[in-house]
Structures are given as structure tokens and as C-alpha cells.
């Protein structure tokens, strides 16, 4: 049996949508992208959405809209993918990494609070595996720290405290206390990469909470301008009669979504509740099969307050070190089971070592990583394959 880790779930719905776009004569940013933006806003309960070519672009453009610059500090988790931190480096700000809590994949919230000073402008909170951070706690922290906050842009002044940005690459479709991911943090950046629950092949989107004195359309146009080289009109606007002329108001970036990508996303979104329900079914099967295995800790996806998007199934092998974990990954691969590790803490990676980070300063993150394995969780897997995975995992662990 061969069980891939995370193949895309593509059906005739998505294929027919793409064919329609290809036949329409309009394949770049246009009506389908606008339609996907509208549908995401409705789904997340926000007023506006901007679709871009990645969650990374979404986070970076958000930092630029906020006016983040050299000398500013942005806090994020040491336990995440590089995109959560690299965007901070891209805008010239200082990356401040916070260790996880003991036995937790989330930031240590006491250490988070201690890391905030007058140079801190934003926190990039990471919703790992589809489980959202404790946003109540993060909002409490930034509100307690209001007196130390120094704004250096109009949007920062409007927010009046450290901005909370959700790295929601894993959490599209998740909710907390009945509120959808995308509507809780000040800004949320979603990923629609090929391995995500909802895919546009590559792609992402940003949603934000409406502000009292700054119009949503103003923010939307800022994103659009930044994503199209600083151009005042997109290609669709320029098709209006006599509307060829445009201006470049800043030397910006190129990170727009195309209508081909959006067509896939619209198809995926039409099936999304079904996809989320199936993920929950797989997670419940894993949980049941592992409930008698004392040697394994499992990430909890569903609680009274939190409904996960069920993106990744993370387990930890109690008492195992990196070497033993890697050997088990190899043995699973030998019986056709592809697994992964989420994540190697940033201070273990060369780029972050070169920036001066040392894993010795992040012991909790290292302890979470050293014996973590991510099992296959996708909507192409069936329950028999889940049984096969756990049967082999138990056999390997008990040998």
C-alpha cells in the first residue's frame, strides 16, 4: 500500500471551472478573483478580502500597509515555518522569536508579553495544524501594553496598540468561540498552497477587521496597488472604454492572484464544508485508534471553544529523541506511509542561525520538535488506510 502525505483533492468541479476561465479569454486577475474574494468575505464574516499569490505575500504586504520599517520589532513563534519570520526581515524590521509554552505548540504567552516594548509594532501569531491560538489572551496582552506602544503610521494610530496578525496558513475554516478565523485577529493571512485544505495551486488571501476611521476600500486598494507594481489600475479596470491610462505611485511588488487560480478556489469553496467534515472523520478515527497507546501524545483539534480546520495530524512520541523519531519515519516509509515533521524550529535553520538565533534559547520548541511526527491527513485518504497507518505505527513502536 502507498499512502501519500498530502495530495490535492481536485474534482471535475474545479477542472470545469478552470476550463471555463481558459475559454473566457480572461486568465489573469479579473472577475473570478473578485468573486472568490467576495465568497471568502462571506465565509469568514468580514467586509473585504484581497486575494494574492501566497500567504507569505499576504503577511509581507500587511506589514508594509502597517508602515513597518527598520528599527521596528515584530514578534512571532520560534515554532513555525520560515514565512512567519522571513517577511519581517523583508521589510527591514527585527525578528523577535518567542519560545513555545511547555508541552505546547503555541507561543509561551508570558514570554510573549515580556517581549513587547516600545519598538514592538506587531505580533504574528501562528495557527498551527488548523488549531487557532488563544486570541483572547493575545488581545489581553496587547491591551495591557497599550501604554508602551508608539505608533508610526496612520493605521497603527487607528489600532492604538500592537497589531495582531494571524498567520492563518493552516486555519481557513477554523473557528473560536463561534467566530471564524479571518474575523478575529486584526489581519489574517491564509494560504491556498497545493497541500492546504482549500487550494488554488498557489495562492493566498488576507482578511481584516473593519476599523472605525479607516475605510475598508482604502485598505483593499492599498493591497491591490502593492500587489501590482504600485499601479493605480489593474488589468480589469483598464479594459473600460478609454481607461488605458494609469500611474505608478510607488515601486511596489507583483503578487496578485490569477483568475485560473481563483477558479480552482471557487470550486474548492463550494465543497469546503464536505471537505472539513471528512477531515474531522479522519481525525476522530485516528484519535480512537491511538487512545490506548500511552506512548503517544496527540494534538487536540476540537474543544468546546475551538473548532479546528483539521489541517495536520500531529503526534509526539513520548521518550523518543530526534534520532529515534527519524528512524520511525523511515520505517513507516518502508511500508508505504509518507509522513512529515511540523516544524523544525527556526533557530535550527541556517538562515536563522546566521541572524544570531540559538536553539538553546528555545528549549520548549526543541522538545516539541524532537519527537513530533505528522501523519497523513487529507481528503483522498480512506478509513482503511488510516487503520493501516496506525496498525503499522503501533507495530513499529512496540517492536
The 8 nearest C-alpha neighbors of each residue, nearest first, counted from 0:
[[1, 335, 2, 334, 336, 384, 387, 3],
 [2, 0, 335, 336, 3, 334, 337, 332],
 [1, 3, 336, 335, 337, 0, 4, 384],
 [4, 2, 337, 5, 1, 6, 336, 375],
 [3, 5, 375, 337, 338, 2, 6, 376],
 [6, 4, 194, 377, 3, 7, 375, 376],
 [5, 7, 8, 194, 4, 3, 377, 379],
 [8, 6, 9, 194, 193, 5, 198, 379],
 [7, 9, 379, 378, 6, 10, 377, 198],
 [8, 10, 7, 13, 11, 14, 12, 267],
 [11, 9, 12, 13, 14, 8, 266, 15],
 [10, 12, 14, 13, 15, 9, 16, 266],
 [13, 11, 10, 15, 266, 14, 16, 9],
 [12, 14, 266, 263, 16, 11, 15, 10],
 [15, 13, 11, 17, 16, 12, 18, 10],
 [14, 16, 18, 17, 12, 13, 11, 19],
 [17, 15, 13, 19, 262, 14, 18, 12],
 [16, 18, 20, 14, 19, 15, 262, 259],
 [19, 17, 15, 21, 20, 16, 22, 14],
 [18, 20, 16, 22, 17, 21, 23, 15],
 [21, 19, 23, 17, 22, 18, 26, 259],
 [20, 22, 18, 23, 19, 24, 17, 26],
 [23, 21, 19, 20, 24, 18, 25, 17],
 [24, 22, 20, 25, 21, 19, 26, 18],
 [23, 25, 22, 21, 26, 20, 19, 27],
 [26, 24, 23, 27, 20, 21, 29, 258],
 [27, 25, 258, 259, 20, 21, 257, 24],
 [26, 28, 257, 258, 29, 25, 259, 256],
 [29, 27, 257, 258, 32, 256, 26, 255],
 [28, 30, 32, 235, 31, 258, 27, 33],
 [29, 31, 33, 32, 34, 258, 28, 235],
 [32, 30, 34, 258, 33, 29, 261, 262],
 [31, 33, 261, 35, 258, 34, 30, 29],
 [32, 34, 30, 36, 31, 35, 37, 29],
 [35, 33, 31, 37, 32, 36, 30, 38],
 [36, 34, 38, 32, 37, 33, 265, 261],
 [37, 35, 33, 48, 39, 34, 38, 49],
 [36, 38, 34, 40, 35, 39, 33, 41],
 [37, 39, 35, 41, 40, 36, 42, 34],
 [40, 38, 42, 36, 41, 37, 43, 35],
 [41, 39, 45, 43, 37, 38, 42, 44],
 [40, 42, 38, 44, 39, 43, 37, 45],
 [41, 43, 39, 40, 44, 38, 45, 179],
 [42, 44, 40, 179, 181, 41, 45, 39],
 [45, 43, 41, 40, 42, 182, 46, 179],
 [46, 44, 40, 43, 47, 182, 41, 208],
 [45, 47, 40, 44, 209, 48, 215, 208],
 [48, 46, 40, 45, 206, 215, 49, 219],
 [49, 47, 206, 36, 205, 40, 50, 204],
 [48, 50, 205, 204, 36, 219, 51, 206],
 [51, 49, 204, 256, 203, 36, 48, 205],
 [52, 50, 255, 256, 203, 204, 53, 254],
 [51, 53, 202, 256, 254, 255, 203, 201],
 [54, 52, 202, 203, 55, 56, 51, 190],
 [53, 55, 190, 203, 57, 189, 188, 56],
 [54, 56, 53, 58, 57, 82, 59, 86],
 [57, 55, 59, 53, 54, 58, 60, 254],
 [56, 58, 54, 55, 60, 188, 59, 205],
 [59, 57, 61, 55, 56, 60, 188, 54],
 [58, 60, 86, 56, 62, 61, 57, 55],
 [61, 59, 63, 57, 62, 58, 56, 64],
 [62, 60, 58, 64, 59, 63, 57, 65],
 [61, 63, 65, 59, 60, 67, 64, 58],
 [62, 64, 60, 66, 65, 61, 67, 59],
 [65, 63, 61, 66, 62, 60, 221, 222],
 [66, 64, 62, 63, 67, 154, 61, 155],
 [65, 67, 63, 64, 152, 68, 62, 151],
 [68, 66, 62, 65, 63, 71, 90, 92],
 [67, 69, 92, 91, 71, 90, 66, 70],
 [68, 70, 91, 92, 71, 90, 67, 93],
 [69, 71, 92, 68, 72, 93, 118, 91],
 [72, 70, 92, 118, 69, 68, 119, 93],
 [71, 73, 119, 93, 118, 92, 120, 94],
 [74, 72, 121, 94, 122, 119, 95, 120],
 [75, 73, 95, 122, 96, 123, 94, 121],
 [76, 74, 123, 96, 122, 124, 97, 95],
 [75, 77, 97, 78, 96, 106, 79, 98],
 [76, 78, 96, 345, 344, 98, 97, 79],
 [79, 77, 344, 76, 364, 342, 345, 104],
 [78, 80, 342, 77, 76, 344, 81, 83],
 [81, 79, 82, 83, 342, 78, 345, 343],
 [80, 82, 83, 84, 85, 79, 345, 86],
 [81, 83, 85, 84, 80, 55, 86, 79],
 [84, 82, 81, 85, 80, 86, 166, 79],
 [83, 85, 82, 87, 86, 81, 94, 75],
 [86, 84, 88, 82, 87, 81, 83, 89],
 [85, 87, 89, 59, 88, 84, 82, 83],
 [88, 86, 85, 84, 89, 92, 90, 94],
 [87, 89, 85, 91, 86, 90, 92, 93],
 [88, 90, 86, 87, 91, 85, 59, 92],
 [91, 89, 88, 87, 92, 68, 86, 67],
 [92, 90, 69, 88, 89, 68, 87, 93],
 [93, 91, 69, 71, 68, 87, 72, 88],
 [92, 94, 72, 71, 73, 95, 88, 87],
 [95, 93, 73, 87, 72, 74, 96, 84],
 [96, 94, 74, 73, 93, 75, 97, 72],
 [95, 97, 77, 75, 76, 74, 94, 98],
 [98, 96, 76, 77, 106, 111, 75, 99],
 [99, 97, 361, 77, 106, 364, 107, 363],
 [100, 98, 106, 107, 105, 364, 363, 104],
 [99, 101, 107, 103, 106, 102, 105, 363],
 [100, 102, 103, 363, 99, 107, 364, 367],
 [101, 103, 100, 367, 363, 104, 366, 99],
 [104, 102, 100, 105, 101, 99, 367, 106],
 [103, 105, 99, 106, 78, 367, 102, 100],
 [106, 104, 99, 103, 100, 107, 132, 76],
 [105, 107, 99, 76, 100, 108, 98, 97],
 [106, 108, 100, 99, 110, 109, 98, 111],
 [107, 109, 111, 110, 106, 112, 100, 137],
 [110, 108, 112, 111, 107, 113, 106, 114],
 [109, 111, 113, 107, 108, 112, 114, 97],
 [112, 110, 108, 114, 109, 113, 107, 97],
 [111, 113, 109, 114, 110, 115, 140, 108],
 [112, 114, 110, 111, 115, 109, 116, 108],
 [115, 113, 111, 112, 110, 116, 74, 95],
 [116, 114, 112, 113, 119, 111, 117, 144],
 [117, 115, 119, 118, 147, 114, 148, 113],
 [116, 118, 147, 148, 119, 149, 115, 120],
 [119, 117, 71, 116, 72, 120, 70, 149],
 [120, 118, 72, 116, 117, 115, 73, 121],
 [119, 121, 161, 73, 72, 118, 162, 71],
 [122, 120, 162, 161, 73, 163, 119, 74],
 [121, 123, 74, 163, 73, 75, 164, 124],
 [122, 124, 164, 75, 165, 74, 166, 163],
 [125, 123, 165, 166, 122, 75, 164, 126],
 [124, 126, 166, 127, 165, 123, 167, 132],
 [127, 125, 131, 130, 167, 132, 129, 170],
 [126, 128, 129, 130, 125, 169, 131, 104],
 [129, 127, 311, 310, 169, 130, 126, 309],
 [128, 130, 170, 308, 169, 310, 307, 309],
 [131, 129, 307, 126, 128, 127, 300, 170],
 [130, 132, 126, 129, 133, 170, 127, 307],
 [133, 131, 126, 134, 105, 130, 125, 124],
 [134, 132, 136, 135, 137, 131, 105, 175],
 [133, 135, 137, 136, 132, 138, 184, 183],
 [136, 134, 138, 133, 137, 139, 140, 132],
 [135, 137, 139, 134, 133, 138, 140, 108],
 [138, 136, 134, 140, 139, 135, 141, 133],
 [137, 139, 141, 135, 140, 136, 134, 142],
 [140, 138, 136, 142, 137, 141, 143, 135],
 [139, 141, 137, 143, 138, 142, 112, 136],
 [142, 140, 144, 138, 143, 139, 161, 145],
 [141, 143, 145, 139, 144, 140, 138, 160],
 [144, 142, 140, 141, 145, 139, 146, 138],
 [143, 145, 141, 142, 146, 147, 140, 148],
 [146, 144, 142, 160, 148, 147, 143, 141],
 [147, 145, 144, 148, 143, 149, 160, 142],
 [146, 148, 117, 145, 144, 116, 149, 115],
 [149, 147, 117, 145, 146, 160, 150, 161],
 [148, 150, 117, 147, 151, 118, 120, 160],
 [151, 149, 155, 156, 152, 148, 159, 120],
 [150, 152, 155, 149, 66, 153, 156, 67],
 [153, 151, 155, 154, 66, 150, 156, 65],
 [152, 154, 156, 155, 157, 151, 150, 65],
 [155, 153, 157, 156, 152, 65, 158, 213],
 [154, 156, 158, 152, 150, 157, 153, 159],
 [157, 155, 159, 153, 150, 154, 158, 152],
 [156, 158, 154, 159, 155, 153, 212, 210],
 [159, 157, 155, 156, 160, 154, 162, 161],
 [160, 158, 156, 157, 155, 161, 150, 145],
 [161, 159, 145, 148, 158, 162, 141, 142],
 [160, 162, 121, 120, 141, 163, 148, 119],
 [163, 161, 121, 160, 122, 120, 164, 185],
 [162, 164, 122, 185, 184, 121, 123, 165],
 [165, 163, 123, 186, 187, 184, 185, 122],
 [166, 164, 187, 124, 167, 123, 184, 125],
 [165, 167, 125, 188, 168, 124, 123, 126],
 [166, 168, 189, 170, 169, 188, 165, 126],
 [167, 169, 190, 189, 166, 170, 54, 188],
 [170, 168, 129, 167, 128, 310, 127, 126],
 [169, 171, 129, 167, 173, 308, 168, 172],
 [172, 170, 173, 180, 169, 308, 189, 167],
 [171, 173, 308, 170, 180, 174, 179, 307],
 [174, 172, 308, 307, 170, 180, 306, 171],
 [173, 175, 179, 306, 178, 180, 177, 305],
 [174, 176, 305, 178, 177, 304, 306, 179],
 [175, 177, 304, 178, 305, 174, 303, 306],
 [176, 178, 175, 174, 179, 304, 305, 306],
 [179, 177, 175, 174, 176, 180, 182, 183],
 [180, 178, 174, 43, 182, 181, 173, 175],
 [179, 181, 174, 173, 182, 183, 171, 170],
 [180, 182, 187, 43, 206, 183, 179, 207],
 [181, 183, 180, 179, 45, 208, 43, 184],
 [184, 182, 181, 180, 185, 178, 179, 208],
 [185, 183, 186, 163, 165, 164, 187, 182],
 [186, 184, 208, 163, 207, 164, 162, 183],
 [185, 187, 207, 164, 184, 206, 165, 208],
 [188, 186, 165, 181, 206, 205, 164, 167],
 [187, 189, 205, 167, 54, 166, 57, 204],
 [190, 188, 168, 167, 204, 54, 203, 205],
 [189, 191, 168, 203, 54, 192, 53, 202],
 [190, 192, 198, 202, 203, 199, 195, 197],
 [193, 191, 201, 200, 198, 195, 190, 194],
 [192, 194, 200, 198, 195, 201, 7, 191],
 [195, 193, 192, 5, 7, 6, 196, 198],
 [194, 196, 197, 192, 198, 191, 193, 190],
 [197, 195, 310, 198, 194, 191, 377, 274],
 [198, 196, 195, 191, 267, 264, 268, 199],
 [197, 199, 191, 200, 193, 192, 195, 264],
 [198, 200, 260, 264, 263, 201, 191, 202],
 [201, 199, 193, 192, 198, 202, 260, 191],
 [202, 200, 192, 199, 191, 193, 52, 53],
 [203, 201, 52, 53, 191, 199, 192, 51],
 [202, 204, 53, 190, 54, 191, 51, 189],
 [203, 205, 50, 189, 49, 51, 188, 57],
 [206, 204, 188, 49, 187, 48, 57, 189],
 [205, 207, 48, 187, 181, 186, 47, 188],
 [208, 206, 186, 185, 187, 209, 182, 205],
 [207, 209, 185, 182, 210, 186, 45, 206],
 [208, 210, 215, 207, 211, 46, 214, 45],
 [211, 209, 213, 212, 208, 214, 157, 215],
 [210, 212, 213, 209, 214, 157, 158, 215],
 [211, 213, 210, 214, 157, 209, 154, 215],
 [214, 212, 210, 211, 215, 217, 154, 157],
 [213, 215, 217, 216, 212, 218, 210, 209],
 [216, 214, 218, 217, 219, 209, 213, 47],
 [215, 217, 219, 214, 218, 220, 47, 221],
 [216, 218, 220, 214, 215, 219, 221, 213],
 [219, 217, 221, 215, 216, 220, 222, 214],
 [220, 218, 216, 222, 221, 217, 215, 223],
 [219, 221, 223, 217, 222, 218, 224, 216],
 [222, 220, 218, 224, 219, 223, 225, 217],
 [223, 221, 225, 219, 220, 224, 226, 218],
 [224, 222, 220, 226, 221, 225, 219, 227],
 [223, 225, 229, 221, 227, 226, 222, 230],
 [226, 224, 229, 222, 251, 223, 227, 252],
 [225, 227, 254, 253, 223, 252, 255, 224],
 [228, 226, 253, 224, 229, 225, 230, 252],
 [227, 229, 251, 252, 230, 253, 225, 250],
 [230, 228, 224, 251, 249, 225, 247, 248],
 [231, 229, 247, 228, 224, 232, 227, 246],
 [230, 232, 246, 245, 224, 247, 229, 233],
 [233, 231, 230, 236, 245, 237, 234, 224],
 [232, 234, 236, 235, 237, 231, 230, 227],
 [233, 235, 237, 236, 232, 238, 28, 29],
 [234, 236, 237, 238, 233, 29, 28, 239],
 [237, 235, 233, 238, 234, 232, 239, 242],
 [236, 238, 243, 242, 234, 235, 239, 232],
 [239, 237, 235, 236, 240, 242, 234, 243],
 [238, 240, 242, 237, 236, 241, 235, 243],
 [241, 239, 242, 238, 243, 237, 236, 244],
 [240, 242, 243, 239, 244, 238, 237, 236],
 [243, 241, 237, 239, 240, 244, 238, 236],
 [244, 242, 237, 241, 245, 238, 239, 240],
 [243, 245, 242, 246, 237, 241, 232, 231],
 [244, 246, 231, 232, 243, 230, 247, 242],
 [247, 245, 231, 230, 248, 244, 232, 229],
 [248, 246, 230, 229, 249, 231, 245, 250],
 [247, 249, 229, 246, 230, 250, 231, 224],
 [248, 250, 229, 251, 247, 228, 230, 225],
 [251, 249, 229, 228, 248, 252, 247, 225],
 [250, 252, 228, 229, 225, 249, 226, 227],
 [251, 253, 228, 226, 225, 227, 254, 229],
 [254, 252, 226, 227, 228, 255, 251, 225],
 [253, 255, 226, 52, 51, 252, 56, 256],
 [256, 254, 51, 226, 52, 253, 227, 257],
 [255, 257, 51, 52, 50, 28, 202, 260],
 [258, 256, 27, 28, 260, 259, 261, 26],
 [257, 259, 261, 27, 26, 31, 28, 32],
 [258, 260, 262, 257, 261, 26, 17, 20],
 [261, 259, 199, 257, 258, 263, 262, 264],
 [260, 262, 258, 264, 32, 263, 259, 31],
 [263, 261, 265, 259, 16, 264, 260, 17],
 [264, 262, 13, 199, 266, 261, 260, 265],
 [263, 265, 261, 199, 267, 266, 262, 268],
 [266, 264, 268, 262, 267, 263, 35, 261],
 [267, 265, 13, 263, 269, 264, 268, 12],
 [266, 268, 264, 270, 269, 265, 271, 197],
 [267, 269, 271, 265, 270, 266, 264, 197],
 [268, 270, 266, 267, 271, 265, 272, 264],
 [271, 269, 268, 267, 273, 272, 274, 266],
 [270, 272, 268, 274, 273, 269, 267, 275],
 [273, 271, 275, 274, 270, 276, 269, 268],
 [272, 274, 276, 271, 275, 270, 277, 278],
 [275, 273, 271, 277, 272, 276, 278, 270],
 [276, 274, 278, 272, 277, 273, 271, 279],
 [277, 275, 279, 273, 278, 274, 272, 280],
 [276, 278, 280, 274, 279, 275, 273, 281],
 [279, 277, 275, 281, 280, 276, 309, 282],
 [278, 280, 282, 276, 277, 281, 283, 275],
 [279, 281, 277, 283, 278, 282, 284, 276],
 [280, 282, 284, 278, 279, 283, 285, 277],
 [283, 281, 279, 285, 284, 280, 286, 278],
 [282, 284, 286, 280, 285, 281, 279, 287],
 [285, 283, 281, 287, 282, 286, 288, 280],
 [284, 286, 282, 288, 283, 287, 289, 281],
 [287, 285, 283, 289, 284, 288, 290, 282],
 [288, 286, 284, 290, 285, 289, 283, 291],
 [287, 289, 285, 286, 290, 284, 389, 291],
 [288, 290, 292, 286, 287, 291, 285, 389],
 [289, 291, 287, 292, 288, 286, 293, 285],
 [292, 290, 289, 293, 288, 287, 294, 295],
 [293, 291, 289, 294, 290, 295, 393, 288],
 [292, 294, 295, 291, 290, 296, 289, 317],
 [293, 295, 317, 292, 316, 296, 318, 396],
 [296, 294, 316, 293, 315, 317, 292, 297],
 [297, 295, 315, 314, 316, 298, 317, 294],
 [296, 298, 314, 299, 313, 295, 315, 286],
 [299, 297, 313, 300, 314, 296, 312, 315],
 [300, 298, 301, 297, 302, 130, 307, 286],
 [301, 299, 307, 130, 298, 309, 306, 302],
 [300, 302, 306, 305, 307, 299, 303, 304],
 [303, 301, 305, 304, 306, 300, 299, 307],
 [302, 304, 305, 301, 306, 176, 175, 177],
 [305, 303, 176, 302, 175, 306, 177, 301],
 [304, 306, 175, 302, 301, 303, 174, 307],
 [305, 307, 301, 174, 173, 175, 302, 308],
 [308, 306, 173, 130, 129, 309, 300, 301],
 [307, 309, 173, 129, 172, 170, 310, 171],
 [310, 308, 307, 129, 278, 311, 279, 300],
 [309, 311, 129, 128, 308, 169, 196, 312],
 [312, 310, 128, 309, 376, 313, 373, 129],
 [313, 311, 373, 374, 376, 314, 128, 310],
 [314, 312, 373, 298, 372, 311, 297, 374],
 [313, 315, 297, 372, 296, 371, 373, 298],
 [316, 314, 371, 296, 370, 295, 317, 372],
 [315, 317, 295, 370, 319, 294, 318, 371],
 [318, 316, 294, 319, 295, 315, 296, 370],
 [317, 319, 316, 320, 294, 370, 315, 295],
 [320, 318, 317, 370, 316, 323, 324, 321],
 [319, 321, 323, 322, 370, 369, 324, 318],
 [322, 320, 369, 324, 323, 370, 325, 319],
 [321, 323, 325, 324, 320, 326, 319, 369],
 [324, 322, 326, 320, 325, 321, 319, 327],
 [325, 323, 321, 327, 370, 326, 322, 320],
 [324, 326, 328, 322, 327, 323, 321, 329],
 [325, 327, 329, 323, 328, 324, 322, 330],
 [326, 328, 330, 324, 329, 325, 331, 323],
 [329, 327, 325, 331, 326, 330, 332, 324],
 [330, 328, 332, 326, 327, 331, 333, 325],
 [331, 329, 327, 333, 332, 328, 326, 334],
 [330, 332, 336, 328, 333, 334, 329, 327],
 [331, 333, 336, 335, 329, 330, 334, 337],
 [332, 334, 330, 331, 335, 329, 336, 328],
 [335, 333, 332, 331, 336, 330, 0, 1],
 [334, 336, 1, 332, 333, 0, 2, 337],
 [337, 335, 332, 2, 331, 334, 1, 338],
 [336, 338, 4, 3, 332, 2, 335, 375],
 [339, 337, 374, 373, 4, 375, 336, 328],
 [338, 340, 373, 372, 341, 374, 337, 4],
 [339, 341, 372, 373, 342, 371, 343, 338],
 [342, 340, 343, 373, 339, 371, 372, 368],
 [341, 343, 340, 344, 79, 78, 368, 80],
 [342, 344, 368, 345, 341, 347, 78, 340],
 [345, 343, 78, 77, 346, 347, 342, 79],
 [344, 346, 347, 348, 77, 351, 343, 78],
 [347, 345, 358, 356, 351, 357, 348, 344],
 [348, 346, 345, 344, 358, 349, 343, 352],
 [349, 347, 345, 346, 351, 350, 352, 344],
 [348, 350, 352, 351, 353, 347, 346, 345],
 [351, 349, 353, 352, 348, 354, 346, 345],
 [352, 350, 354, 353, 346, 349, 348, 356],
 [351, 353, 356, 349, 355, 354, 350, 346],
 [352, 354, 351, 350, 355, 349, 356, 348],
 [355, 353, 351, 352, 356, 350, 349, 346],
 [354, 356, 352, 353, 351, 357, 346, 350],
 [357, 355, 352, 346, 351, 354, 358, 353],
 [358, 356, 359, 346, 360, 352, 355, 347],
 [357, 359, 346, 361, 360, 347, 356, 362],
 [358, 360, 357, 361, 362, 365, 346, 356],
 [359, 361, 358, 357, 362, 98, 356, 346],
 [360, 362, 98, 358, 359, 364, 363, 365],
 [363, 361, 365, 364, 359, 360, 366, 358],
 [364, 362, 366, 365, 101, 99, 361, 367],
 [363, 365, 367, 99, 366, 362, 361, 98],
 [364, 366, 368, 362, 363, 367, 369, 361],
 [367, 365, 363, 369, 368, 364, 362, 370],
 [368, 366, 364, 365, 369, 363, 371, 370],
 [369, 367, 365, 371, 366, 370, 343, 364],
 [368, 370, 321, 366, 320, 367, 371, 365],
 [371, 369, 316, 315, 324, 320, 319, 368],
 [372, 370, 315, 368, 314, 369, 340, 367],
 [371, 373, 340, 314, 313, 339, 315, 374],
 [374, 372, 313, 339, 340, 312, 338, 314],
 [373, 375, 338, 312, 376, 372, 313, 339],
 [376, 374, 4, 338, 377, 5, 373, 337],
 [377, 375, 311, 312, 374, 5, 4, 378],
 [376, 378, 379, 5, 380, 375, 278, 6],
 [377, 379, 380, 278, 274, 8, 277, 376],
 [380, 378, 377, 8, 381, 6, 7, 5],
 [379, 381, 378, 377, 384, 382, 376, 385],
 [382, 380, 384, 383, 385, 379, 378, 281],
 [383, 381, 385, 384, 386, 281, 380, 284],
 [384, 382, 386, 385, 381, 387, 380, 388],
 [383, 385, 387, 382, 386, 381, 388, 380],
 [384, 386, 382, 388, 387, 383, 389, 381],
 [387, 385, 383, 384, 389, 388, 390, 382],
 [388, 386, 384, 390, 385, 389, 391, 383],
 [389, 387, 385, 391, 386, 390, 392, 384],
 [390, 388, 392, 391, 386, 387, 393, 385],
 [391, 389, 387, 393, 388, 392, 386, 394],
 [390, 392, 394, 389, 388, 393, 395, 387],
 [391, 393, 389, 395, 394, 390, 388, 396],
 [394, 392, 396, 390, 391, 395, 389, 397],
 [393, 395, 391, 397, 392, 396, 398, 390],
 [396, 394, 392, 398, 393, 397, 391, 327],
 [397, 395, 393, 394, 398, 392, 327, 294],
 [396, 398, 394, 395, 393, 392, 294, 391],
 [397, 395, 396, 394, 393, 392, 391, 327]]
